[in-house]
Amino acid sequence: MSPWGSAERAEWRGTQKKLRSYSDDVLSAVRRLEPAYEVVTYGTLDYAPDGSYPLVALRSRRWSDALPVALVTGGVHGYETSGVHGALRFAERQASAFAGRLNLLIVPCVSPWGYERIHRWNPDAVDPNRSFKPDGAAAEALRLMELVAPYRGRFLAHLDLHETTDTDETVFRPALAARDGKTFVPGVIPDGFYLVGDADNRQLGFQQAIIAAVEPITHIAEPDAQGRLIGEPVLSRGVIEYPVRSLGLCASLTGARFTTTTEVYPDSPRTTPERCNEAQEAAVRAGLEYALKA
């Protein structure tokens, strides 16, 4: 079994069809939020023949250089719906809670092509969430790095909103194995909400405050028989860690003191997509409140 070359990548791209509208679902919501935020277009992705995608961020309208900055990102993996709509829900409902306390920079959909096709990758079969490094191959990541660069050193917190769906096991991980010329080994999706912290910057109190805020909304993932989630040791209820910088993950983007990656499982019979959106909103608010008081 050999890794994909350009022909295989082109063949894969040809099978990806538009299933929903970034313009209707995301850009229209961003425009409705313009009274509360400055809308910043930080780049454009030209993915002919599929279209051109403006990349947008919401920036606190009452920005103050005397205040710290918090970044909220969703849709780094475009198919992860609650990350996108959780970020938009937070932007709509929580802005007033942080006025005069924190500058907010909210990027609701980092990967619009992937959002429309409900896919993890960009059209080059590259995972944006392994590309947050100088030699990263995803334009989605590079444009976001450029947006964030002027604020580095001022970030207090960054919450990157993700989810896992059943298609991770039926579509995305098998495709990853095929792309890389490896044998697919089935895994298990944790049933519930959990967090991935930074192994090089452990902030358990921060992670625990988020778990406590989310648990009344949706259930927390339980560890397996080995005390692990997705193969990693559980450090605290619903909390694991990755070396986010060495992996090129979005959570490494800002160098903030407080960072986390949320994961929720909307296909669980114990929750609903709407509750997952609500859980993402609650996670952001709880994390920012904790960071401001720390």
Contacts in CASP RR format, 6 or more apart in sequence:
PFRMAT RR
TARGET T0000
AUTHOR 0000-0000-0000
METHOD contacts of the structure
MODEL  1
MSPWGSAERAEWRGTQKKLRSYSDDVLSAVRRLEPAYEVVTYGTLDYAPD
GSYPLVALRSRRWSDALPVALVTGGVHGYETSGVHGALRFAERQASAFAG
RLNLLIVPCVSPWGYERIHRWNPDAVDPNRSFKPDGAAAEALRLMELVAP
YRGRFLAHLDLHETTDTDETVFRPALAARDGKTFVPGVIPDGFYLVGDAD
NRQLGFQQAIIAAVEPITHIAEPDAQGRLIGEPVLSRGVIEYPVRSLGLC
ASLTGARFTTTTEVYPDSPRTTPERCNEAQEAAVRAGLEYALKA
1 178 0 8 1.000
1 181 0 8 1.000
1 182 0 8 1.000
1 183 0 8 1.000
2 181 0 8 1.000
3 179 0 8 1.000
3 180 0 8 1.000
3 181 0 8 1.000
4 12 0 8 1.000
4 125 0 8 1.000
4 178 0 8 1.000
4 179 0 8 1.000
4 180 0 8 1.000
4 181 0 8 1.000
8 179 0 8 1.000
9 124 0 8 1.000
9 125 0 8 1.000
9 179 0 8 1.000
12 125 0 8 1.000
12 175 0 8 1.000
12 179 0 8 1.000
13 123 0 8 1.000
13 124 0 8 1.000
13 125 0 8 1.000
16 117 0 8 1.000
16 119 0 8 1.000
16 123 0 8 1.000
17 117 0 8 1.000
18 50 0 8 1.000
18 116 0 8 1.000
18 117 0 8 1.000
19 116 0 8 1.000
19 117 0 8 1.000
19 118 0 8 1.000
20 115 0 8 1.000
20 116 0 8 1.000
20 118 0 8 1.000
21 116 0 8 1.000
22 53 0 8 1.000
22 109 0 8 1.000
22 112 0 8 1.000
22 115 0 8 1.000
22 116 0 8 1.000
25 84 0 8 1.000
25 85 0 8 1.000
25 115 0 8 1.000
26 56 0 8 1.000
26 84 0 8 1.000
26 88 0 8 1.000
26 108 0 8 1.000
26 109 0 8 1.000
26 112 0 8 1.000
26 115 0 8 1.000
27 54 0 8 1.000
27 56 0 8 1.000
29 88 0 8 1.000
29 92 0 8 1.000
29 108 0 8 1.000
30 39 0 8 1.000
30 56 0 8 1.000
30 58 0 8 1.000
30 88 0 8 1.000
30 108 0 8 1.000
31 39 0 8 1.000
32 92 0 8 1.000
33 39 0 8 1.000
33 58 0 8 1.000
33 88 0 8 1.000
33 91 0 8 1.000
33 92 0 8 1.000
35 61 0 8 1.000
36 61 0 8 1.000
36 91 0 8 1.000
36 95 0 8 1.000
37 58 0 8 1.000
37 59 0 8 1.000
37 60 0 8 1.000
37 61 0 8 1.000
37 91 0 8 1.000
37 95 0 8 1.000
37 104 0 8 1.000
37 106 0 8 1.000
38 58 0 8 1.000
38 59 0 8 1.000
38 60 0 8 1.000
38 61 0 8 1.000
38 63 0 8 1.000
39 56 0 8 1.000
39 57 0 8 1.000
39 58 0 8 1.000
39 59 0 8 1.000
40 56 0 8 1.000
40 57 0 8 1.000
40 58 0 8 1.000
40 59 0 8 1.000
40 147 0 8 1.000
41 54 0 8 1.000
41 55 0 8 1.000
41 56 0 8 1.000
42 55 0 8 1.000
42 56 0 8 1.000
42 57 0 8 1.000
42 143 0 8 1.000
42 144 0 8 1.000
42 146 0 8 1.000
42 147 0 8 1.000
43 54 0 8 1.000
43 55 0 8 1.000
43 143 0 8 1.000
44 52 0 8 1.000
44 53 0 8 1.000
44 54 0 8 1.000
44 55 0 8 1.000
45 52 0 8 1.000
45 53 0 8 1.000
45 55 0 8 1.000
45 112 0 8 1.000
45 113 0 8 1.000
45 139 0 8 1.000
45 140 0 8 1.000
45 143 0 8 1.000
46 52 0 8 1.000
47 53 0 8 1.000
47 113 0 8 1.000
47 122 0 8 1.000
47 123 0 8 1.000
50 113 0 8 1.000
50 116 0 8 1.000
50 123 0 8 1.000
53 112 0 8 1.000
53 113 0 8 1.000
55 107 0 8 1.000
55 110 0 8 1.000
55 112 0 8 1.000
55 140 0 8 1.000
55 143 0 8 1.000
55 144 0 8 1.000
56 107 0 8 1.000
56 108 0 8 1.000
56 109 0 8 1.000
57 105 0 8 1.000
57 106 0 8 1.000
57 107 0 8 1.000
57 147 0 8 1.000
58 91 0 8 1.000
58 104 0 8 1.000
58 105 0 8 1.000
58 106 0 8 1.000
58 107 0 8 1.000
58 108 0 8 1.000
59 103 0 8 1.000
59 104 0 8 1.000
59 105 0 8 1.000
59 106 0 8 1.000
60 95 0 8 1.000
60 98 0 8 1.000
60 99 0 8 1.000
60 102 0 8 1.000
60 103 0 8 1.000
60 104 0 8 1.000
60 105 0 8 1.000
62 99 0 8 1.000
62 100 0 8 1.000
63 103 0 8 1.000
64 100 0 8 1.000
64 103 0 8 1.000
67 100 0 8 1.000
67 101 0 8 1.000
67 102 0 8 1.000
67 103 0 8 1.000
68 102 0 8 1.000
68 103 0 8 1.000
68 154 0 8 1.000
68 155 0 8 1.000
68 156 0 8 1.000
69 102 0 8 1.000
69 103 0 8 1.000
69 104 0 8 1.000
69 105 0 8 1.000
69 151 0 8 1.000
69 154 0 8 1.000
69 155 0 8 1.000
69 156 0 8 1.000
70 98 0 8 1.000
70 102 0 8 1.000
70 103 0 8 1.000
70 104 0 8 1.000
70 105 0 8 1.000
70 155 0 8 1.000
70 156 0 8 1.000
70 157 0 8 1.000
70 158 0 8 1.000
70 159 0 8 1.000
70 256 0 8 1.000
70 288 0 8 1.000
70 291 0 8 1.000
71 105 0 8 1.000
71 106 0 8 1.000
71 107 0 8 1.000
71 148 0 8 1.000
71 155 0 8 1.000
71 157 0 8 1.000
71 158 0 8 1.000
71 159 0 8 1.000
71 253 0 8 1.000
71 254 0 8 1.000
71 256 0 8 1.000
72 87 0 8 1.000
72 90 0 8 1.000
72 91 0 8 1.000
72 104 0 8 1.000
72 105 0 8 1.000
72 106 0 8 1.000
72 107 0 8 1.000
72 158 0 8 1.000
72 159 0 8 1.000
72 161 0 8 1.000
72 284 0 8 1.000
73 87 0 8 1.000
73 106 0 8 1.000
73 107 0 8 1.000
73 110 0 8 1.000
73 144 0 8 1.000
73 158 0 8 1.000
73 159 0 8 1.000
73 160 0 8 1.000
73 161 0 8 1.000
73 250 0 8 1.000
73 253 0 8 1.000
74 80 0 8 1.000
74 83 0 8 1.000
74 84 0 8 1.000
74 86 0 8 1.000
74 87 0 8 1.000
74 107 0 8 1.000
74 108 0 8 1.000
74 109 0 8 1.000
74 110 0 8 1.000
74 160 0 8 1.000
74 161 0 8 1.000
74 162 0 8 1.000
75 83 0 8 1.000
75 84 0 8 1.000
75 87 0 8 1.000
75 108 0 8 1.000
75 109 0 8 1.000
75 110 0 8 1.000
75 111 0 8 1.000
75 115 0 8 1.000
75 161 0 8 1.000
75 162 0 8 1.000
76 110 0 8 1.000
76 111 0 8 1.000
76 128 0 8 1.000
76 129 0 8 1.000
76 140 0 8 1.000
76 141 0 8 1.000
76 160 0 8 1.000
76 162 0 8 1.000
76 250 0 8 1.000
77 111 0 8 1.000
77 114 0 8 1.000
77 120 0 8 1.000
77 127 0 8 1.000
77 128 0 8 1.000
77 129 0 8 1.000
77 162 0 8 1.000
78 84 0 8 1.000
78 109 0 8 1.000
78 110 0 8 1.000
78 111 0 8 1.000
78 112 0 8 1.000
78 114 0 8 1.000
78 115 0 8 1.000
78 118 0 8 1.000
78 119 0 8 1.000
78 120 0 8 1.000
79 114 0 8 1.000
79 115 0 8 1.000
79 117 0 8 1.000
79 118 0 8 1.000
79 119 0 8 1.000
79 120 0 8 1.000
79 165 0 8 1.000
79 167 0 8 1.000
79 172 0 8 1.000
80 161 0 8 1.000
80 162 0 8 1.000
80 163 0 8 1.000
80 164 0 8 1.000
80 165 0 8 1.000
81 163 0 8 1.000
81 266 0 8 1.000
81 273 0 8 1.000
82 161 0 8 1.000
82 163 0 8 1.000
82 264 0 8 1.000
82 266 0 8 1.000
82 273 0 8 1.000
82 276 0 8 1.000
82 277 0 8 1.000
82 279 0 8 1.000
82 280 0 8 1.000
83 108 0 8 1.000
83 161 0 8 1.000
83 162 0 8 1.000
83 163 0 8 1.000
83 262 0 8 1.000
83 277 0 8 1.000
83 280 0 8 1.000
84 108 0 8 1.000
84 109 0 8 1.000
84 115 0 8 1.000
84 161 0 8 1.000
85 277 0 8 1.000
85 280 0 8 1.000
86 108 0 8 1.000
86 161 0 8 1.000
86 277 0 8 1.000
86 278 0 8 1.000
86 280 0 8 1.000
86 281 0 8 1.000
86 284 0 8 1.000
87 106 0 8 1.000
87 107 0 8 1.000
87 108 0 8 1.000
87 109 0 8 1.000
87 161 0 8 1.000
87 280 0 8 1.000
87 284 0 8 1.000
88 108 0 8 1.000
89 277 0 8 1.000
89 278 0 8 1.000
89 280 0 8 1.000
89 281 0 8 1.000
90 106 0 8 1.000
90 280 0 8 1.000
90 281 0 8 1.000
90 284 0 8 1.000
90 285 0 8 1.000
91 104 0 8 1.000
91 106 0 8 1.000
91 108 0 8 1.000
93 281 0 8 1.000
94 281 0 8 1.000
94 284 0 8 1.000
94 285 0 8 1.000
95 104 0 8 1.000
97 285 0 8 1.000
98 104 0 8 1.000
98 288 0 8 1.000
101 292 0 8 1.000
102 156 0 8 1.000
102 288 0 8 1.000
102 292 0 8 1.000
105 147 0 8 1.000
105 148 0 8 1.000
105 151 0 8 1.000
107 144 0 8 1.000
107 147 0 8 1.000
109 115 0 8 1.000
110 128 0 8 1.000
110 140 0 8 1.000
110 141 0 8 1.000
110 144 0 8 1.000
110 250 0 8 1.000
111 122 0 8 1.000
111 128 0 8 1.000
111 140 0 8 1.000
113 122 0 8 1.000
113 123 0 8 1.000
114 120 0 8 1.000
114 121 0 8 1.000
114 122 0 8 1.000
118 167 0 8 1.000
119 172 0 8 1.000
120 127 0 8 1.000
120 172 0 8 1.000
121 127 0 8 1.000
121 128 0 8 1.000
121 175 0 8 1.000
122 128 0 8 1.000
122 138 0 8 1.000
122 139 0 8 1.000
122 140 0 8 1.000
124 137 0 8 1.000
124 138 0 8 1.000
125 179 0 8 1.000
126 137 0 8 1.000
126 138 0 8 1.000
127 138 0 8 1.000
127 176 0 8 1.000
128 138 0 8 1.000
128 140 0 8 1.000
128 141 0 8 1.000
128 250 0 8 1.000
129 141 0 8 1.000
129 162 0 8 1.000
129 248 0 8 1.000
129 249 0 8 1.000
129 250 0 8 1.000
130 136 0 8 1.000
130 138 0 8 1.000
130 247 0 8 1.000
130 248 0 8 1.000
130 249 0 8 1.000
131 137 0 8 1.000
131 138 0 8 1.000
131 140 0 8 1.000
131 141 0 8 1.000
131 142 0 8 1.000
131 248 0 8 1.000
132 141 0 8 1.000
132 144 0 8 1.000
132 145 0 8 1.000
132 248 0 8 1.000
132 249 0 8 1.000
132 250 0 8 1.000
132 252 0 8 1.000
132 253 0 8 1.000
133 248 0 8 1.000
136 142 0 8 1.000
136 248 0 8 1.000
141 250 0 8 1.000
144 250 0 8 1.000
144 253 0 8 1.000
145 253 0 8 1.000
148 155 0 8 1.000
148 253 0 8 1.000
148 254 0 8 1.000
151 254 0 8 1.000
152 254 0 8 1.000
152 255 0 8 1.000
153 254 0 8 1.000
153 255 0 8 1.000
155 254 0 8 1.000
155 255 0 8 1.000
155 256 0 8 1.000
155 257 0 8 1.000
156 256 0 8 1.000
156 257 0 8 1.000
156 258 0 8 1.000
156 291 0 8 1.000
156 292 0 8 1.000
157 256 0 8 1.000
157 257 0 8 1.000
157 258 0 8 1.000
157 259 0 8 1.000
157 287 0 8 1.000
157 288 0 8 1.000
157 291 0 8 1.000
158 251 0 8 1.000
158 253 0 8 1.000
158 254 0 8 1.000
158 255 0 8 1.000
158 256 0 8 1.000
158 258 0 8 1.000
158 259 0 8 1.000
158 260 0 8 1.000
159 259 0 8 1.000
159 260 0 8 1.000
159 262 0 8 1.000
159 283 0 8 1.000
159 284 0 8 1.000
159 287 0 8 1.000
159 288 0 8 1.000
160 249 0 8 1.000
160 250 0 8 1.000
160 251 0 8 1.000
160 259 0 8 1.000
160 260 0 8 1.000
160 261 0 8 1.000
160 262 0 8 1.000
161 262 0 8 1.000
161 280 0 8 1.000
161 283 0 8 1.000
161 284 0 8 1.000
162 261 0 8 1.000
162 262 0 8 1.000
162 263 0 8 1.000
162 264 0 8 1.000
163 262 0 8 1.000
163 263 0 8 1.000
163 264 0 8 1.000
163 265 0 8 1.000
163 266 0 8 1.000
163 276 0 8 1.000
164 189 0 8 1.000
164 190 0 8 1.000
164 263 0 8 1.000
164 264 0 8 1.000
164 265 0 8 1.000
165 189 0 8 1.000
165 265 0 8 1.000
165 266 0 8 1.000
165 267 0 8 1.000
166 189 0 8 1.000
166 267 0 8 1.000
168 189 0 8 1.000
169 186 0 8 1.000
169 187 0 8 1.000
169 189 0 8 1.000
173 184 0 8 1.000
173 186 0 8 1.000
173 187 0 8 1.000
174 184 0 8 1.000
177 183 0 8 1.000
177 184 0 8 1.000
177 185 0 8 1.000
178 184 0 8 1.000
188 224 0 8 1.000
189 265 0 8 1.000
189 267 0 8 1.000
190 221 0 8 1.000
190 222 0 8 1.000
190 229 0 8 1.000
190 230 0 8 1.000
190 263 0 8 1.000
190 265 0 8 1.000
191 219 0 8 1.000
191 221 0 8 1.000
191 222 0 8 1.000
191 265 0 8 1.000
191 268 0 8 1.000
191 270 0 8 1.000
192 218 0 8 1.000
192 219 0 8 1.000
192 220 0 8 1.000
192 221 0 8 1.000
192 264 0 8 1.000
192 265 0 8 1.000
192 268 0 8 1.000
192 270 0 8 1.000
192 271 0 8 1.000
193 211 0 8 1.000
193 214 0 8 1.000
193 215 0 8 1.000
193 218 0 8 1.000
193 219 0 8 1.000
193 220 0 8 1.000
193 221 0 8 1.000
193 238 0 8 1.000
193 262 0 8 1.000
193 263 0 8 1.000
193 264 0 8 1.000
193 265 0 8 1.000
193 279 0 8 1.000
193 283 0 8 1.000
194 220 0 8 1.000
194 221 0 8 1.000
194 229 0 8 1.000
194 238 0 8 1.000
194 239 0 8 1.000
194 240 0 8 1.000
194 263 0 8 1.000
195 207 0 8 1.000
195 210 0 8 1.000
195 211 0 8 1.000
195 238 0 8 1.000
195 239 0 8 1.000
195 240 0 8 1.000
195 260 0 8 1.000
195 261 0 8 1.000
195 262 0 8 1.000
195 263 0 8 1.000
195 283 0 8 1.000
196 240 0 8 1.000
196 241 0 8 1.000
196 242 0 8 1.000
196 244 0 8 1.000
196 251 0 8 1.000
196 260 0 8 1.000
196 261 0 8 1.000
196 263 0 8 1.000
197 203 0 8 1.000
197 207 0 8 1.000
197 239 0 8 1.000
197 240 0 8 1.000
197 241 0 8 1.000
197 242 0 8 1.000
197 244 0 8 1.000
197 251 0 8 1.000
197 259 0 8 1.000
197 260 0 8 1.000
197 261 0 8 1.000
198 241 0 8 1.000
198 242 0 8 1.000
198 243 0 8 1.000
198 244 0 8 1.000
198 245 0 8 1.000
198 251 0 8 1.000
198 252 0 8 1.000
198 259 0 8 1.000
199 241 0 8 1.000
199 242 0 8 1.000
199 243 0 8 1.000
199 244 0 8 1.000
200 243 0 8 1.000
200 244 0 8 1.000
200 245 0 8 1.000
201 257 0 8 1.000
201 259 0 8 1.000
202 235 0 8 1.000
202 241 0 8 1.000
203 257 0 8 1.000
203 258 0 8 1.000
203 259 0 8 1.000
204 235 0 8 1.000
204 236 0 8 1.000
204 239 0 8 1.000
205 290 0 8 1.000
206 258 0 8 1.000
206 260 0 8 1.000
206 287 0 8 1.000
206 290 0 8 1.000
206 291 0 8 1.000
206 294 0 8 1.000
207 235 0 8 1.000
207 236 0 8 1.000
207 238 0 8 1.000
207 239 0 8 1.000
207 260 0 8 1.000
208 236 0 8 1.000
208 237 0 8 1.000
208 239 0 8 1.000
209 286 0 8 1.000
209 287 0 8 1.000
209 289 0 8 1.000
209 290 0 8 1.000
210 260 0 8 1.000
210 262 0 8 1.000
210 283 0 8 1.000
210 286 0 8 1.000
210 287 0 8 1.000
210 290 0 8 1.000
211 220 0 8 1.000
211 236 0 8 1.000
211 237 0 8 1.000
211 238 0 8 1.000
211 239 0 8 1.000
212 286 0 8 1.000
213 282 0 8 1.000
213 283 0 8 1.000
213 285 0 8 1.000
213 286 0 8 1.000
213 287 0 8 1.000
214 220 0 8 1.000
214 279 0 8 1.000
214 282 0 8 1.000
214 283 0 8 1.000
214 286 0 8 1.000
217 275 0 8 1.000
217 278 0 8 1.000
217 279 0 8 1.000
217 282 0 8 1.000
218 264 0 8 1.000
218 270 0 8 1.000
218 271 0 8 1.000
218 275 0 8 1.000
218 276 0 8 1.000
218 278 0 8 1.000
218 279 0 8 1.000
219 268 0 8 1.000
219 270 0 8 1.000
219 271 0 8 1.000
220 237 0 8 1.000
220 238 0 8 1.000
221 229 0 8 1.000
221 238 0 8 1.000
221 263 0 8 1.000
221 265 0 8 1.000
223 229 0 8 1.000
223 234 0 8 1.000
223 238 0 8 1.000
224 231 0 8 1.000
227 233 0 8 1.000
227 234 0 8 1.000
228 234 0 8 1.000
228 240 0 8 1.000
229 238 0 8 1.000
229 240 0 8 1.000
230 240 0 8 1.000
232 240 0 8 1.000
232 241 0 8 1.000
232 242 0 8 1.000
233 240 0 8 1.000
234 240 0 8 1.000
235 241 0 8 1.000
242 249 0 8 1.000
242 261 0 8 1.000
244 251 0 8 1.000
244 252 0 8 1.000
244 259 0 8 1.000
244 261 0 8 1.000
245 252 0 8 1.000
249 261 0 8 1.000
250 261 0 8 1.000
251 259 0 8 1.000
251 260 0 8 1.000
251 261 0 8 1.000
252 259 0 8 1.000
257 291 0 8 1.000
257 294 0 8 1.000
258 287 0 8 1.000
258 290 0 8 1.000
258 291 0 8 1.000
258 294 0 8 1.000
260 283 0 8 1.000
260 287 0 8 1.000
262 279 0 8 1.000
262 280 0 8 1.000
262 283 0 8 1.000
264 271 0 8 1.000
264 276 0 8 1.000
264 279 0 8 1.000
264 280 0 8 1.000
265 271 0 8 1.000
265 276 0 8 1.000
266 272 0 8 1.000
266 273 0 8 1.000
266 276 0 8 1.000
271 279 0 8 1.000
END
